[in-house]
Amino acid sequence: MSASVVVVGAGYAGVMAANRLKSRSEDTRVIVVNPRPAFVERIRLHQLVTGSSDATIPFERVLHPGVELRVGTVERIDPQAGSIGLGDGEHLAYDHLIYAVGSTDRRDHIPGASEHAFSLSEFEQAHLLRLRLRALPRPLAVTVIGGGLTGVEAAAELAEEDPEIAVTLVSDSPVAPALPPRTRRTILATLATLGVTVIDGNRVAEIAEGKVTLADGRILQSDCTVLATSFAVPDLARRSGLEVDADGRLLVDGTLTSLGTPSIVGAGDAVAGPPDELGHLRMSCQAALPMGAHAADTVLARLGGTEPAPLSLGFVGQCISLGRQRGAFQPTRADDAPAWPAVTGRAGALVKEQICDATVQWMAKQATRGSYRWRRGPH
Ligand SMILES: Cc1cc2nc3c(=O)[nH]c(=O)nc-3n(C[C@H](O)[C@H](O)[C@H](O)COP(=O)(O)OP(=O)(O)OC[C@H]3O[C@@H](n4cnc5c(N)ncnc54)[C@H](O)[C@@H]3O)c2cc1C
C-alpha cells in the first residue's frame, strides 16, 4: 500500500514540500491541509494593504495536480495514533507528517495591542487593515510599530500610496539593525523622502484608541496603529505534546525531524533547529522554501529506507521594498551577515520584484521538474 503524507500548512514551506514529494514519488499520497482555498503570498501582504497586489494565487498555479488539498485547520496532531484532528471534527491518518504552519503576529508584549492594533502578518489581518484605512477620513495619522524589514516595508508602502497618510515608524532599536550603515542610511533617506517620521530607540509602552504612548512618556496621535514587531508561531505543536522551544516552535534535528517523533518533520517559520547547525536561519520565505524541499527529502529518504541527510542552508541576501518605485537588495554571506554593497533605488525595487515572482515560480517548477536547489550553509 502506498504511504500517506499529510502536510500541515500550505505556505512557502508546505507547498514546496508537497510538490517535491509528489514529483519525486508519484505513488505517495500527499494531502495538504490549509485554512484557505488559495495560496497567500505573505511577502506581498503590505501590498494587499495598499491595493497594489491581492497577494493570493490560485493553488492550481502552484500546487502539483496530484496533491490533494483539504481546506481546513488542524486542531490536534496525535503522533501515537498517526492522525490529525481537523476543525470540522474529521480525522485523517498519516504515515509521515510535515509540520509547516508558519507564523503570525505577537500581541502579548504591548498593552492594548490585542484590542487596538492592526497587523499585516496574515491575510485576514492585512485585509482588515486595508478596510480600516479605506474607511478612515483624511488626513490620517498611522503609526507602524517595529523597525525590522516588515515595518520598514509597511511604512514606505503606506506613505507612498497616499500622501494624506502621515506615517510614523517607531522602533525600540535602530531601524533595520541587521543591515550595514550605508544601506541603512539609504533606507532612512528614502523613508524621509516619502515623508515617514522615524522614532528609533524608543519602545511603545501602550496602544489605546487613537493614540500610542512611548516609553519616554510621549503620546502620539495614531488613528490607526499597525503592529510589525516580531512573529509568534501557532501553538499546535505544543498543544499536541510535541517537543517545542520556549516560543512554541517545533524542535527538530539537523534533518528537520521532530525530536522524539520520527514520523514528523518540520519546515519554515514554525520550526527551530539545533543552534550550531541551523541557528543562523531567521524566519523568512528565503529559508522556508529550501526547508520545505529538504523536509520532503527527509521523508523520501525514510520512505526509501535510507538515512536522511542533515540540511545545509545558507542565505543569499536581504530584500526590502520601499514602496513600488524603490527598494534595496543587500547581498549576504551564507550566515546572513552583510557582504558587498547593496543594490538600491529603482534597481533595488526591480531585484525585489523579481525575487517575489521567483518564489512562486520555484514552487511551481518543483511540481513539474523537481530541480530546486539552494546555497549551502556556513557550517
Ligand atoms: C508583510 C511581510 C513581508 C515579508 N517579506 C519577506 C521578504 O521579503 N523575504 C522573506 O524571506 N520573508 C518575508 N516575510 C516573511 C515570510 O512571509 C515568512 O517567513 C514565510 O511566509 C514563512 O513561510 P512558512 O511556509 O513557514 O509559513 P507561511 O507562509 O506563514 O504558511 C503557513 C501556512 O500554514 C497555515 N496554518 C497555520 N496553522 C495551521 C493549522 N493549524 N492547520 C492548517 N494550516 C495552518 C497558515 O494559514 C499558512 O497558510 C514577510 C512577511 C510579511 C508578513
The ligand as an ORCA input file, in Angstrom:
! r2SCAN-3c Opt
* xyz 0 1
  C       4.458     41.794      5.076
  C       5.504     40.712      5.094
  C       6.606     40.812      4.233
  C       7.584     39.797      4.247
  N       8.658     39.933      3.386
  C       9.578     38.941      3.333
  C      10.672     39.012      2.411
  O      10.821     39.982      1.656
  N      11.554     37.982      2.384
  C      11.430     36.889      3.199
  O      12.263     35.977      3.128
  N      10.418     36.794      4.100
  C       9.486     37.791      4.189
  N       8.442     37.703      5.092
  C       8.369     36.529      5.985
  C       7.753     35.349      5.247
  O       6.486     35.689      4.739
  C       7.604     34.157      6.195
  O       8.832     33.912      6.834
  C       7.165     32.941      5.365
  O       5.840     33.138      4.927
  C       7.274     31.645      6.180
  O       6.847     30.588      5.376
  P       6.107     29.333      6.021
  O       5.800     28.406      4.901
  O       6.898     28.842      7.179
  O       4.771     29.936      6.639
  P       3.529     30.671      5.960
  O       3.871     31.242      4.650
  O       3.027     31.564      7.037
  O       2.496     29.490      5.727
  C       1.947     28.751      6.794
  C       0.591     28.251      6.392
  O       0.116     27.342      7.391
  C      -1.238     27.638      7.680
  N      -1.602     27.129      9.003
  C      -1.308     27.660     10.221
  N      -1.847     26.905     11.198
  C      -2.471     25.875     10.595
  C      -3.224     24.776     11.072
  N      -3.412     24.564     12.383
  N      -3.774     23.910     10.177
  C      -3.567     24.090      8.841
  N      -2.855     25.109      8.335
  C      -2.311     26.000      9.199
  C      -1.272     29.156      7.572
  O      -2.581     29.658      7.475
  C      -0.448     29.361      6.310
  O      -1.228     29.227      5.164
  C       7.461     38.681      5.113
  C       6.345     38.587      5.961
  C       5.373     39.576      5.956
  C       4.182     39.432      6.876
*
